[in-house]
Amino acid sequence: MTATSTTSRLTVGSAPDSWGVWFPDDPQQVPAERFLDEVAAAGYRWIELGPYGYLPTDPSALQDALSARDLRVSAGTVFEHLHREDSWDSVWSQVSDVAGLAGSQGATHLVVIPDMWRDQADGSVIGERHLDAEAWRRKTSGMDRLGRAVREEYGMQVVFHPHADSHVDTGAAVERFLSDTDPEWVSLCVDTGHLSYCGGDNLAVIRDHPERIGYVHLKQVDPAVRARVEAEDLSFSAAVRLGAMVEPPRGVPDLPPVLEALEALGRPLFCIVEQDLYPCAPDVPYPIAQRTHAYLAGCRPLRAR
C-alpha cells in the first residue's frame, strides 16, 4: 500500500518544491519533464502545479503530460500582496491564470501564500517587516473577498498558507489571521515545516481550529539550523541553503502525531510533501522522494489497516 492511497482520509502527494523548484524558469532547477517522471516513479499520484509556467500552461498539454504518468493535480499556488493599496487587480490576474489551469485538471484547492518581506531568491529586505492596522485589515478583508470570488468563479477552496519571512508566520500571527478572516471563505493550509520554523505548534493549531484546516503541507525542520537562523536573523532563503528543511524523520515536528490528529478530523484532506530544497543538484531530490514516500507509507494512519 503506497502513501498516496486513501485507506485513511488523508491523501498524500508531492510538489515541485520537493525537487528544488521555486521559479517558473531557472537553469538551477530540475526540468519539468524530469520532475514529472521522478515524482511518479517515487510512487506519488497527486501533485501541485508549482510556480505558474513551470509545468505546461496549456490545459491539453498538461493533461497529456499528467495522464502519461498517472498523475493528478490537487492544487495550484499563488502569492498575494493584498495588504498593499490597489492590489486586487494584480492578485486576481495571477489567480485567474493559476485557478483556471488547476481547475482544468480537476483541482479543488487554491493555495494562497502571503508575499514575503524578504526577497525569495536572495533574502534582501524588500518590504516592511510588520503591517500596521490598516494594512492588516486590507490583507484579511482582501482574503475574504478572494476566497469568495474563487469559490464563485472556479468552484475551488482557498487555503491560506502561513510562510516564513511573511506577515503571517508565527503561531500568534496565525491565530490573529484566523480570528480576522471568515471561515466560510478562507481555510488554512497547515504547513508543518513553516509553522515549526516560526515557533508554532502544529498540534495546537489542529486542535484549536479543526474547522479551519483545509489542506496540509508536510515537511520537517532541522532545529539546529533554525537556532542559527534566530541567532543571526537569517532569511528563509539563506536557511534553506543551510538545509533548514529535512526529510522525515530527521527533523521536527514529529509527523505521526500530526497525521493522527489530521485523521481524527474525520474528513478528506490532501497532505502534500513539500521539502524546500532550492537550489539543489539535480540528482538530490529523487532519492529523498523515494525515502519520504516509504516513510510515510509506514506511518499510521496512512498505512494499510
Buried (B, 14 or more C-beta within 10 A) or exposed (E): EBBBBEEBBBBBBBBBBBBBBBBBEBEEBBEBEBBBBBBBEBBBBBBBBBBBBBBBBEBEEBBEBBEEBEBBBBBBBBBBBBBBEEBBEEBBEBBBBBBBBBBBBEBBBBBBBBBBBBBBEEBEEEBEEEBEEEBBEBBBBBBBBBBBBBBEBBEBBBBBBBBBBBBBBBBEBBBBBBEBBEBEBBBBBBBBBBBBBBEBBBBBBBEEBBEBBBBBBBBBBBBEBBEBBEEEEBBBBBBBBBBBBBBBEEBBBBBBEBBBBBBEBEEEBBBBBBBBBBBBEBEBBBEBBBBBBEBBBEBEBBBEE
